[in-house]
Amino acid sequence: MELEDIDNYVQNASIEELKALGFLGQWMMENKPKYCICTCKCDSKCELVKALGGAFQTAGQRLQSQ
């Protein structure tokens, strides 16, 4: 799977899939301090994390526009 596949998936996701992505994104934001304790801040450099963050943001925007 390529990173752009994530964007395509979100653009074509159903309402249920968008809600699931929204839930996952919210869960990750709330639990990141608990589960990600590395000092290197790899999440700010990782292309996959950036792509997922963008996908979660797009999913949230699509849900709000419904």
CYANA upper distance limits for C-alpha pairs under 8 A (distance plus 0.5 A):
  1 MET  CA      5 ASP  CA      6.80
  2 GLU  CA      6 ILE  CA      7.88
  3 LEU  CA      7 ASP  CA      7.87
  3 LEU  CA     48 LEU  CA      7.51
  3 LEU  CA     51 ALA  CA      6.96
  4 GLU  CA      8 ASN  CA      6.89
  5 ASP  CA      9 TYR  CA      6.53
  6 ILE  CA     10 VAL  CA      6.85
  6 ILE  CA     51 ALA  CA      7.80
  6 ILE  CA     52 LEU  CA      7.84
  6 ILE  CA     55 ALA  CA      7.07
  7 ASP  CA     11 GLN  CA      6.66
  7 ASP  CA     51 ALA  CA      8.41
  7 ASP  CA     54 GLY  CA      8.48
  7 ASP  CA     55 ALA  CA      6.37
  8 ASN  CA     12 ASN  CA      6.82
  9 TYR  CA     13 ALA  CA      6.34
 10 VAL  CA     18 LEU  CA      7.68
 10 VAL  CA     55 ALA  CA      6.84
 10 VAL  CA     58 THR  CA      7.59
 10 VAL  CA     59 ALA  CA      6.60
 11 GLN  CA     58 THR  CA      8.41
 11 GLN  CA     59 ALA  CA      8.35
 13 ALA  CA     17 GLU  CA      6.11
 13 ALA  CA     18 LEU  CA      6.58
 14 SER  CA     18 LEU  CA      6.65
 15 ILE  CA     19 LYS  CA      6.63
 15 ILE  CA     63 LEU  CA      7.80
 16 GLU  CA     20 ALA  CA      6.74
 17 GLU  CA     21 LEU  CA      6.68
 18 LEU  CA     22 GLY  CA      6.54
 18 LEU  CA     59 ALA  CA      5.93
 18 LEU  CA     60 GLY  CA      7.87
 18 LEU  CA     62 ARG  CA      8.23
 18 LEU  CA     63 LEU  CA      7.23
 19 LYS  CA     23 PHE  CA      6.59
 19 LYS  CA     59 ALA  CA      8.36
 19 LYS  CA     63 LEU  CA      7.92
 20 ALA  CA     24 LEU  CA      6.65
 21 LEU  CA     25 GLY  CA      6.51
 21 LEU  CA     56 PHE  CA      6.68
 21 LEU  CA     59 ALA  CA      7.16
 22 GLY  CA     26 GLN  CA      6.60
 22 GLY  CA     56 PHE  CA      6.69
 22 GLY  CA     59 ALA  CA      6.94
 22 GLY  CA     60 GLY  CA      6.49
 23 PHE  CA     27 TRP  CA      6.57
 24 LEU  CA     28 MET  CA      6.59
 25 GLY  CA     29 MET  CA      6.78
 25 GLY  CA     53 GLY  CA      8.07
 25 GLY  CA     56 PHE  CA      6.16
 26 GLN  CA     30 GLU  CA      6.71
 27 TRP  CA     31 ASN  CA      6.53
 28 MET  CA     32 LYS  CA      6.10
 31 ASN  CA     35 TYR  CA      6.69
 32 LYS  CA     36 CYS  CA      5.74
 33 PRO  CA     37 ILE  CA      7.01
 38 CYS  CA     42 CYS  CA      8.18
 41 LYS  CA     45 LYS  CA      7.82
 42 CYS  CA     46 CYS  CA      6.43
 43 ASP  CA     49 VAL  CA      6.44
 43 ASP  CA     50 LYS  CA      8.10
 44 SER  CA     49 VAL  CA      8.10
 44 SER  CA     50 LYS  CA      7.82
 45 LYS  CA     50 LYS  CA      8.30
 46 CYS  CA     50 LYS  CA      6.84
 47 GLU  CA     51 ALA  CA      6.60
 48 LEU  CA     52 LEU  CA      6.62
 49 VAL  CA     53 GLY  CA      6.55
 50 LYS  CA     54 GLY  CA      6.70
 51 ALA  CA     55 ALA  CA      6.64
 52 LEU  CA     56 PHE  CA      6.59
 53 GLY  CA     57 GLN  CA      6.68
 54 GLY  CA     58 THR  CA      6.62
 55 ALA  CA     59 ALA  CA      6.56
 56 PHE  CA     60 GLY  CA      6.70
 57 GLN  CA     61 GLN  CA      6.76
 58 THR  CA     62 ARG  CA      6.65
 59 ALA  CA     63 LEU  CA      6.71
 60 GLY  CA     64 GLN  CA      6.70
 61 GLN  CA     65 SER  CA      6.76
 62 ARG  CA     66 GLN  CA      7.03
